[in-house]
Amino acid sequence: MGVADRLAELGIDLPDVVPPVAAYVPAKAHGDLVYTAGQLPMVAGALPATGKVGDGDGLVPAADANAYARQCALNAIAAAAAAVGGVDRLTGVLKLTGFVASVPEFTGQPGVINGASEVLGEIFGDAGKHARSAVGVPVLPLDSPVEVEVVFTVA
């Protein structure tokens, strides 16, 4: 089953490729790999939330940030597919790096980035198993709570 068929089976519509907000391209292919730029959880051209992840008033709850990481991964798939001529050219996931803008006492970055890892696993199956880093940072572009970069394998 191809990636397009699996997306249809899961009822997932890939978003449009998010245009760059600075001097870069959304994804770049090299050999049998495609690297994405950092992908924010943009939905229809806007961030669904801004701010730091943590517990308490005025902070982005970890469960919400997990859903935003999932959206980042879908944006990454869209960017990678556009760079290589279609989603069915993507054969798997090699590496995911996730960044979580969080308050200093928050230590749940891995759980937040699971949102991205899990949807990649749902879509790519065993080929979606990947190496990963989940990093806490003080701030991300546009005050996004989460950002991911993905390296995909390509046929």
PyMOL CGO cylinders between C-alpha atoms (Angstrom):
from pymol import cmd
from pymol.cgo import CYLINDER

trace = [
    CYLINDER, 0.00, 0.00, 0.00, 1.34, 3.42, -0.95, 0.3, 1, 1, 1, 1, 1, 1,
    CYLINDER, 1.34, 3.42, -0.95, 1.45, 6.42, 1.35, 0.3, 1, 1, 1, 1, 1, 1,
    CYLINDER, 1.45, 6.42, 1.35, -1.43, 8.10, -0.50, 0.3, 1, 1, 1, 1, 1, 1,
    CYLINDER, -1.43, 8.10, -0.50, -3.60, 5.01, 0.03, 0.3, 1, 1, 1, 1, 1, 1,
    CYLINDER, -3.60, 5.01, 0.03, -2.65, 4.85, 3.71, 0.3, 1, 1, 1, 1, 1, 1,
    CYLINDER, -2.65, 4.85, 3.71, -3.50, 8.53, 4.20, 0.3, 1, 1, 1, 1, 1, 1,
    CYLINDER, -3.50, 8.53, 4.20, -6.89, 7.93, 2.57, 0.3, 1, 1, 1, 1, 1, 1,
    CYLINDER, -6.89, 7.93, 2.57, -7.46, 4.87, 4.76, 0.3, 1, 1, 1, 1, 1, 1,
    CYLINDER, -7.46, 4.87, 4.76, -6.69, 6.96, 7.86, 0.3, 1, 1, 1, 1, 1, 1,
    CYLINDER, -6.69, 6.96, 7.86, -8.90, 9.83, 6.65, 0.3, 1, 1, 1, 1, 1, 1,
    CYLINDER, -8.90, 9.83, 6.65, -5.96, 12.24, 6.64, 0.3, 1, 1, 1, 1, 1, 1,
    CYLINDER, -5.96, 12.24, 6.64, -5.87, 15.07, 4.11, 0.3, 1, 1, 1, 1, 1, 1,
    CYLINDER, -5.87, 15.07, 4.11, -2.41, 16.55, 3.82, 0.3, 1, 1, 1, 1, 1, 1,
    CYLINDER, -2.41, 16.55, 3.82, -2.29, 20.32, 4.22, 0.3, 1, 1, 1, 1, 1, 1,
    CYLINDER, -2.29, 20.32, 4.22, -0.91, 22.66, 1.60, 0.3, 1, 1, 1, 1, 1, 1,
    CYLINDER, -0.91, 22.66, 1.60, 2.82, 23.24, 1.88, 0.3, 1, 1, 1, 1, 1, 1,
    CYLINDER, 2.82, 23.24, 1.88, 3.45, 26.03, 4.37, 0.3, 1, 1, 1, 1, 1, 1,
    CYLINDER, 3.45, 26.03, 4.37, 5.27, 28.87, 2.63, 0.3, 1, 1, 1, 1, 1, 1,
    CYLINDER, 5.27, 28.87, 2.63, 8.65, 29.81, 4.14, 0.3, 1, 1, 1, 1, 1, 1,
    CYLINDER, 8.65, 29.81, 4.14, 8.68, 32.70, 6.61, 0.3, 1, 1, 1, 1, 1, 1,
    CYLINDER, 8.68, 32.70, 6.61, 12.34, 33.51, 5.84, 0.3, 1, 1, 1, 1, 1, 1,
    CYLINDER, 12.34, 33.51, 5.84, 15.13, 32.68, 3.34, 0.3, 1, 1, 1, 1, 1, 1,
    CYLINDER, 15.13, 32.68, 3.34, 14.86, 28.88, 2.96, 0.3, 1, 1, 1, 1, 1, 1,
    CYLINDER, 14.86, 28.88, 2.96, 12.90, 26.19, 1.14, 0.3, 1, 1, 1, 1, 1, 1,
    CYLINDER, 12.90, 26.19, 1.14, 10.34, 23.93, 2.91, 0.3, 1, 1, 1, 1, 1, 1,
    CYLINDER, 10.34, 23.93, 2.91, 12.21, 20.74, 1.92, 0.3, 1, 1, 1, 1, 1, 1,
    CYLINDER, 12.21, 20.74, 1.92, 15.30, 19.73, -0.01, 0.3, 1, 1, 1, 1, 1, 1,
    CYLINDER, 15.30, 19.73, -0.01, 16.02, 16.37, -1.63, 0.3, 1, 1, 1, 1, 1, 1,
    CYLINDER, 16.02, 16.37, -1.63, 19.52, 14.89, -1.80, 0.3, 1, 1, 1, 1, 1, 1,
    CYLINDER, 19.52, 14.89, -1.80, 20.07, 11.40, -3.15, 0.3, 1, 1, 1, 1, 1, 1,
    CYLINDER, 20.07, 11.40, -3.15, 17.58, 9.03, -1.55, 0.3, 1, 1, 1, 1, 1, 1,
    CYLINDER, 17.58, 9.03, -1.55, 16.74, 11.44, 1.30, 0.3, 1, 1, 1, 1, 1, 1,
    CYLINDER, 16.74, 11.44, 1.30, 14.62, 14.53, 1.67, 0.3, 1, 1, 1, 1, 1, 1,
    CYLINDER, 14.62, 14.53, 1.67, 15.19, 16.94, 4.55, 0.3, 1, 1, 1, 1, 1, 1,
    CYLINDER, 15.19, 16.94, 4.55, 12.47, 19.26, 5.74, 0.3, 1, 1, 1, 1, 1, 1,
    CYLINDER, 12.47, 19.26, 5.74, 13.02, 22.69, 7.16, 0.3, 1, 1, 1, 1, 1, 1,
    CYLINDER, 13.02, 22.69, 7.16, 11.56, 23.23, 10.60, 0.3, 1, 1, 1, 1, 1, 1,
    CYLINDER, 11.56, 23.23, 10.60, 7.80, 22.82, 10.30, 0.3, 1, 1, 1, 1, 1, 1,
    CYLINDER, 7.80, 22.82, 10.30, 5.47, 24.76, 12.56, 0.3, 1, 1, 1, 1, 1, 1,
    CYLINDER, 5.47, 24.76, 12.56, 1.91, 23.56, 13.31, 0.3, 1, 1, 1, 1, 1, 1,
    CYLINDER, 1.91, 23.56, 13.31, 0.37, 25.93, 10.77, 0.3, 1, 1, 1, 1, 1, 1,
    CYLINDER, 0.37, 25.93, 10.77, -3.27, 25.31, 9.87, 0.3, 1, 1, 1, 1, 1, 1,
    CYLINDER, -3.27, 25.31, 9.87, -4.68, 27.37, 6.99, 0.3, 1, 1, 1, 1, 1, 1,
    CYLINDER, -4.68, 27.37, 6.99, -1.79, 29.81, 7.27, 0.3, 1, 1, 1, 1, 1, 1,
    CYLINDER, -1.79, 29.81, 7.27, -2.00, 30.44, 11.01, 0.3, 1, 1, 1, 1, 1, 1,
    CYLINDER, -2.00, 30.44, 11.01, -0.69, 28.98, 14.23, 0.3, 1, 1, 1, 1, 1, 1,
    CYLINDER, -0.69, 28.98, 14.23, -3.43, 27.33, 16.31, 0.3, 1, 1, 1, 1, 1, 1,
    CYLINDER, -3.43, 27.33, 16.31, -1.74, 28.60, 19.51, 0.3, 1, 1, 1, 1, 1, 1,
    CYLINDER, -1.74, 28.60, 19.51, 1.31, 30.52, 20.63, 0.3, 1, 1, 1, 1, 1, 1,
    CYLINDER, 1.31, 30.52, 20.63, 3.37, 30.52, 23.78, 0.3, 1, 1, 1, 1, 1, 1,
    CYLINDER, 3.37, 30.52, 23.78, 5.25, 28.17, 26.06, 0.3, 1, 1, 1, 1, 1, 1,
    CYLINDER, 5.25, 28.17, 26.06, 4.30, 24.60, 26.92, 0.3, 1, 1, 1, 1, 1, 1,
    CYLINDER, 4.30, 24.60, 26.92, 3.79, 23.84, 30.58, 0.3, 1, 1, 1, 1, 1, 1,
    CYLINDER, 3.79, 23.84, 30.58, 1.25, 23.48, 33.36, 0.3, 1, 1, 1, 1, 1, 1,
    CYLINDER, 1.25, 23.48, 33.36, -0.67, 26.51, 34.53, 0.3, 1, 1, 1, 1, 1, 1,
    CYLINDER, -0.67, 26.51, 34.53, -2.59, 29.58, 33.45, 0.3, 1, 1, 1, 1, 1, 1,
    CYLINDER, -2.59, 29.58, 33.45, -1.44, 31.17, 30.23, 0.3, 1, 1, 1, 1, 1, 1,
    CYLINDER, -1.44, 31.17, 30.23, 0.62, 28.14, 29.16, 0.3, 1, 1, 1, 1, 1, 1,
    CYLINDER, 0.62, 28.14, 29.16, -0.02, 25.69, 26.32, 0.3, 1, 1, 1, 1, 1, 1,
    CYLINDER, -0.02, 25.69, 26.32, -1.05, 22.31, 27.81, 0.3, 1, 1, 1, 1, 1, 1,
    CYLINDER, -1.05, 22.31, 27.81, 1.16, 19.36, 26.86, 0.3, 1, 1, 1, 1, 1, 1,
    CYLINDER, 1.16, 19.36, 26.86, -1.82, 17.50, 25.35, 0.3, 1, 1, 1, 1, 1, 1,
    CYLINDER, -1.82, 17.50, 25.35, -2.50, 20.43, 23.02, 0.3, 1, 1, 1, 1, 1, 1,
    CYLINDER, -2.50, 20.43, 23.02, 1.19, 20.67, 22.10, 0.3, 1, 1, 1, 1, 1, 1,
    CYLINDER, 1.19, 20.67, 22.10, 1.14, 16.94, 21.28, 0.3, 1, 1, 1, 1, 1, 1,
    CYLINDER, 1.14, 16.94, 21.28, -1.63, 17.62, 18.74, 0.3, 1, 1, 1, 1, 1, 1,
    CYLINDER, -1.63, 17.62, 18.74, 0.40, 20.54, 17.34, 0.3, 1, 1, 1, 1, 1, 1,
    CYLINDER, 0.40, 20.54, 17.34, 3.42, 18.25, 16.92, 0.3, 1, 1, 1, 1, 1, 1,
    CYLINDER, 3.42, 18.25, 16.92, 1.18, 15.92, 14.92, 0.3, 1, 1, 1, 1, 1, 1,
    CYLINDER, 1.18, 15.92, 14.92, 0.24, 18.83, 12.66, 0.3, 1, 1, 1, 1, 1, 1,
    CYLINDER, 0.24, 18.83, 12.66, 3.93, 19.69, 12.25, 0.3, 1, 1, 1, 1, 1, 1,
    CYLINDER, 3.93, 19.69, 12.25, 4.56, 16.14, 11.02, 0.3, 1, 1, 1, 1, 1, 1,
    CYLINDER, 4.56, 16.14, 11.02, 1.73, 16.37, 8.49, 0.3, 1, 1, 1, 1, 1, 1,
    CYLINDER, 1.73, 16.37, 8.49, 3.16, 19.68, 7.28, 0.3, 1, 1, 1, 1, 1, 1,
    CYLINDER, 3.16, 19.68, 7.28, 6.55, 17.97, 6.95, 0.3, 1, 1, 1, 1, 1, 1,
    CYLINDER, 6.55, 17.97, 6.95, 5.06, 15.17, 4.84, 0.3, 1, 1, 1, 1, 1, 1,
    CYLINDER, 5.06, 15.17, 4.84, 3.43, 17.75, 2.57, 0.3, 1, 1, 1, 1, 1, 1,
    CYLINDER, 3.43, 17.75, 2.57, 6.69, 19.67, 2.17, 0.3, 1, 1, 1, 1, 1, 1,
    CYLINDER, 6.69, 19.67, 2.17, 8.74, 16.53, 1.50, 0.3, 1, 1, 1, 1, 1, 1,
    CYLINDER, 8.74, 16.53, 1.50, 6.20, 15.19, -0.99, 0.3, 1, 1, 1, 1, 1, 1,
    CYLINDER, 6.20, 15.19, -0.99, 6.23, 18.48, -2.90, 0.3, 1, 1, 1, 1, 1, 1,
    CYLINDER, 6.23, 18.48, -2.90, 10.04, 18.38, -3.06, 0.3, 1, 1, 1, 1, 1, 1,
    CYLINDER, 10.04, 18.38, -3.06, 10.18, 14.89, -4.55, 0.3, 1, 1, 1, 1, 1, 1,
    CYLINDER, 10.18, 14.89, -4.55, 7.16, 14.83, -6.85, 0.3, 1, 1, 1, 1, 1, 1,
    CYLINDER, 7.16, 14.83, -6.85, 4.53, 13.12, -4.75, 0.3, 1, 1, 1, 1, 1, 1,
    CYLINDER, 4.53, 13.12, -4.75, 3.73, 11.48, -1.46, 0.3, 1, 1, 1, 1, 1, 1,
    CYLINDER, 3.73, 11.48, -1.46, 4.15, 7.96, -2.81, 0.3, 1, 1, 1, 1, 1, 1,
    CYLINDER, 4.15, 7.96, -2.81, 7.85, 8.63, -3.42, 0.3, 1, 1, 1, 1, 1, 1,
    CYLINDER, 7.85, 8.63, -3.42, 8.31, 8.85, 0.36, 0.3, 1, 1, 1, 1, 1, 1,
    CYLINDER, 8.31, 8.85, 0.36, 9.24, 5.40, 1.67, 0.3, 1, 1, 1, 1, 1, 1,
    CYLINDER, 9.24, 5.40, 1.67, 9.98, 5.99, 5.33, 0.3, 1, 1, 1, 1, 1, 1,
    CYLINDER, 9.98, 5.99, 5.33, 11.26, 8.19, 8.11, 0.3, 1, 1, 1, 1, 1, 1,
    CYLINDER, 11.26, 8.19, 8.11, 14.91, 8.24, 9.12, 0.3, 1, 1, 1, 1, 1, 1,
    CYLINDER, 14.91, 8.24, 9.12, 15.13, 11.01, 11.75, 0.3, 1, 1, 1, 1, 1, 1,
    CYLINDER, 15.13, 11.01, 11.75, 12.83, 13.42, 13.53, 0.3, 1, 1, 1, 1, 1, 1,
    CYLINDER, 12.83, 13.42, 13.53, 14.01, 16.37, 15.58, 0.3, 1, 1, 1, 1, 1, 1,
    CYLINDER, 14.01, 16.37, 15.58, 11.39, 18.07, 17.70, 0.3, 1, 1, 1, 1, 1, 1,
    CYLINDER, 11.39, 18.07, 17.70, 11.62, 21.39, 19.50, 0.3, 1, 1, 1, 1, 1, 1,
    CYLINDER, 11.62, 21.39, 19.50, 9.26, 22.37, 22.30, 0.3, 1, 1, 1, 1, 1, 1,
    CYLINDER, 9.26, 22.37, 22.30, 9.15, 25.97, 23.52, 0.3, 1, 1, 1, 1, 1, 1,
    CYLINDER, 9.15, 25.97, 23.52, 8.63, 25.31, 27.20, 0.3, 1, 1, 1, 1, 1, 1,
    CYLINDER, 8.63, 25.31, 27.20, 8.98, 26.79, 30.63, 0.3, 1, 1, 1, 1, 1, 1,
    CYLINDER, 8.98, 26.79, 30.63, 12.17, 25.70, 32.44, 0.3, 1, 1, 1, 1, 1, 1,
    CYLINDER, 12.17, 25.70, 32.44, 10.43, 23.29, 34.82, 0.3, 1, 1, 1, 1, 1, 1,
    CYLINDER, 10.43, 23.29, 34.82, 8.62, 21.41, 32.02, 0.3, 1, 1, 1, 1, 1, 1,
    CYLINDER, 8.62, 21.41, 32.02, 10.30, 18.08, 31.28, 0.3, 1, 1, 1, 1, 1, 1,
    CYLINDER, 10.30, 18.08, 31.28, 7.67, 16.42, 29.09, 0.3, 1, 1, 1, 1, 1, 1,
    CYLINDER, 7.67, 16.42, 29.09, 9.19, 17.26, 25.71, 0.3, 1, 1, 1, 1, 1, 1,
    CYLINDER, 9.19, 17.26, 25.71, 9.31, 13.57, 24.63, 0.3, 1, 1, 1, 1, 1, 1,
    CYLINDER, 9.31, 13.57, 24.63, 5.58, 13.19, 25.24, 0.3, 1, 1, 1, 1, 1, 1,
    CYLINDER, 5.58, 13.19, 25.24, 4.83, 16.30, 23.21, 0.3, 1, 1, 1, 1, 1, 1,
    CYLINDER, 4.83, 16.30, 23.21, 6.93, 15.14, 20.26, 0.3, 1, 1, 1, 1, 1, 1,
    CYLINDER, 6.93, 15.14, 20.26, 5.21, 11.74, 20.40, 0.3, 1, 1, 1, 1, 1, 1,
    CYLINDER, 5.21, 11.74, 20.40, 2.40, 13.48, 18.52, 0.3, 1, 1, 1, 1, 1, 1,
    CYLINDER, 2.40, 13.48, 18.52, 4.66, 13.68, 15.49, 0.3, 1, 1, 1, 1, 1, 1,
    CYLINDER, 4.66, 13.68, 15.49, 6.26, 10.25, 15.95, 0.3, 1, 1, 1, 1, 1, 1,
    CYLINDER, 6.26, 10.25, 15.95, 2.95, 8.47, 16.37, 0.3, 1, 1, 1, 1, 1, 1,
    CYLINDER, 2.95, 8.47, 16.37, 1.31, 9.89, 13.24, 0.3, 1, 1, 1, 1, 1, 1,
    CYLINDER, 1.31, 9.89, 13.24, 4.43, 9.04, 11.21, 0.3, 1, 1, 1, 1, 1, 1,
    CYLINDER, 4.43, 9.04, 11.21, 4.15, 5.48, 12.52, 0.3, 1, 1, 1, 1, 1, 1,
    CYLINDER, 4.15, 5.48, 12.52, 0.47, 5.32, 11.63, 0.3, 1, 1, 1, 1, 1, 1,
    CYLINDER, 0.47, 5.32, 11.63, 1.18, 6.44, 8.08, 0.3, 1, 1, 1, 1, 1, 1,
    CYLINDER, 1.18, 6.44, 8.08, 4.46, 4.64, 7.32, 0.3, 1, 1, 1, 1, 1, 1,
    CYLINDER, 4.46, 4.64, 7.32, 4.14, 1.57, 9.55, 0.3, 1, 1, 1, 1, 1, 1,
    CYLINDER, 4.14, 1.57, 9.55, 7.49, -0.07, 10.35, 0.3, 1, 1, 1, 1, 1, 1,
    CYLINDER, 7.49, -0.07, 10.35, 9.19, 2.28, 7.85, 0.3, 1, 1, 1, 1, 1, 1,
    CYLINDER, 9.19, 2.28, 7.85, 8.03, 5.15, 10.06, 0.3, 1, 1, 1, 1, 1, 1,
    CYLINDER, 8.03, 5.15, 10.06, 10.19, 4.04, 13.00, 0.3, 1, 1, 1, 1, 1, 1,
    CYLINDER, 10.19, 4.04, 13.00, 12.88, 6.66, 13.34, 0.3, 1, 1, 1, 1, 1, 1,
    CYLINDER, 12.88, 6.66, 13.34, 15.72, 8.06, 15.41, 0.3, 1, 1, 1, 1, 1, 1,
    CYLINDER, 15.72, 8.06, 15.41, 14.59, 11.12, 17.34, 0.3, 1, 1, 1, 1, 1, 1,
    CYLINDER, 14.59, 11.12, 17.34, 15.54, 14.05, 19.51, 0.3, 1, 1, 1, 1, 1, 1,
    CYLINDER, 15.54, 14.05, 19.51, 13.06, 16.04, 21.61, 0.3, 1, 1, 1, 1, 1, 1,
    CYLINDER, 13.06, 16.04, 21.61, 14.54, 19.32, 22.77, 0.3, 1, 1, 1, 1, 1, 1,
    CYLINDER, 14.54, 19.32, 22.77, 13.22, 22.02, 25.08, 0.3, 1, 1, 1, 1, 1, 1,
    CYLINDER, 13.22, 22.02, 25.08, 13.95, 25.56, 23.93, 0.3, 1, 1, 1, 1, 1, 1,
    CYLINDER, 13.95, 25.56, 23.93, 13.08, 29.02, 25.28, 0.3, 1, 1, 1, 1, 1, 1,
    CYLINDER, 13.08, 29.02, 25.28, 11.35, 30.31, 22.14, 0.3, 1, 1, 1, 1, 1, 1,
    CYLINDER, 11.35, 30.31, 22.14, 10.51, 29.24, 18.58, 0.3, 1, 1, 1, 1, 1, 1,
    CYLINDER, 10.51, 29.24, 18.58, 9.71, 31.25, 15.43, 0.3, 1, 1, 1, 1, 1, 1,
    CYLINDER, 9.71, 31.25, 15.43, 6.44, 33.19, 15.59, 0.3, 1, 1, 1, 1, 1, 1,
    CYLINDER, 6.44, 33.19, 15.59, 6.16, 32.12, 19.26, 0.3, 1, 1, 1, 1, 1, 1,
    CYLINDER, 6.16, 32.12, 19.26, 5.10, 28.64, 18.14, 0.3, 1, 1, 1, 1, 1, 1,
    CYLINDER, 5.10, 28.64, 18.14, 4.90, 26.08, 20.95, 0.3, 1, 1, 1, 1, 1, 1,
    CYLINDER, 4.90, 26.08, 20.95, 6.42, 23.31, 18.82, 0.3, 1, 1, 1, 1, 1, 1,
    CYLINDER, 6.42, 23.31, 18.82, 8.47, 22.73, 15.66, 0.3, 1, 1, 1, 1, 1, 1,
    CYLINDER, 8.47, 22.73, 15.66, 9.72, 19.56, 13.95, 0.3, 1, 1, 1, 1, 1, 1,
    CYLINDER, 9.72, 19.56, 13.95, 12.27, 18.66, 11.28, 0.3, 1, 1, 1, 1, 1, 1,
    CYLINDER, 12.27, 18.66, 11.28, 12.04, 15.31, 9.51, 0.3, 1, 1, 1, 1, 1, 1,
    CYLINDER, 12.04, 15.31, 9.51, 14.39, 13.36, 7.25, 0.3, 1, 1, 1, 1, 1, 1,
    CYLINDER, 14.39, 13.36, 7.25, 12.48, 11.01, 4.94, 0.3, 1, 1, 1, 1, 1, 1,
    CYLINDER, 12.48, 11.01, 4.94, 13.76, 8.20, 2.74, 0.3, 1, 1, 1, 1, 1, 1,
    CYLINDER, 13.76, 8.20, 2.74, 12.76, 8.37, -0.92, 0.3, 1, 1, 1, 1, 1, 1,
    CYLINDER, 12.76, 8.37, -0.92, 12.36, 5.82, -3.71, 0.3, 1, 1, 1, 1, 1, 1,
]
cmd.load_cgo(trace, "trace")
